[in-house]
Amino acid sequence: MLFNRQTIFHYLSFLLVLATMPMFASCSSSQAANSQDVNDDILHVVATTGQIGDVVMQVADKRVKVDVLMGPGVDPHLFVASEGDVNRLQRADVIFYNGLFLEAQMASVLRQLGERKPTIAVAEQIDPELLLPWAAYSNAFDPHVWFDVTLWMRVVEVVRDALIEADAANADVYRANADAYLQELADLHAYVQQRASELPAEQRVLITAHDAFHYFGRAYGFEVRGLQGISTAAEAGAADVRDLANFIVERRIPAIFVETSVPVRTIEALQAAVAERGHTVAIGGELYSDALGDANSDGATYIGMVRHNIDTIVDGLKGER
Ligand SMILES: [Zn+2]
């Protein structure tokens, strides 16, 4: 049977309509999505700790929305994500966390999120050769890398590269901001070295509530002792208090230090044990260890926290506080 021209024309028109219908449908739905996203095209980043959140803010300036899960004084070793925190993590485009088991209670939720979106353990991007061991576990590293400013500079590069990957349109801004911030951190590292050098080597003994300061000790030449271990999850026992009190008496240590994210009673118990042994040890001040301070404090930023800590430590050990 032969088709006449009109039949063929109708048939082709029908095919054309069929072929174009899904195209129109997809056009209209993507337009709807775009109009919904008009005020929401900015990258959403969630950071676990304030230190990491500060790096993101320094590198991204106002190009991304940064949400920090752990506020001032919050202990990351013990932090459990609430339902609201999990919702924030689920809505994020990119997640930065410390890793190396700092956020021990969040390990499974972060692992699940990592299957769906960029979820970056910043400290785990540092060359393992530069990491210190976590003595209580085989094959684990001390997570407190931010206390060595040169290691934290590596984290700035990690954040910069991840932001560029997620938002290439702003790559030049991220590079320029990261360069400027890295220069500030190089100056900060020199400042900490210079202040540390005011103390003779034998006076550089830092005693705090938990073992957060080993990277600080290695970088700036301090002998470091914590009453609790690397994690605050295990309470200090009577034997830990006794051993450290004896050490303080033997070495005539003038000052010990409180941490903002660890209850003060830990250090007060140590101070009392030293007093029982006939030696007076001062509380040399409060250090920002695992959390930043509130917005009006010295510890509101990473740079502020590091400066506050070295000033407090050096002045405390000189007996100037
Ligand atoms: Zn810690």
Residues whose N, C-alpha, C, O or C-beta is under 5 A from the ligand:
A	BS01	ZN	A212 I230 D290
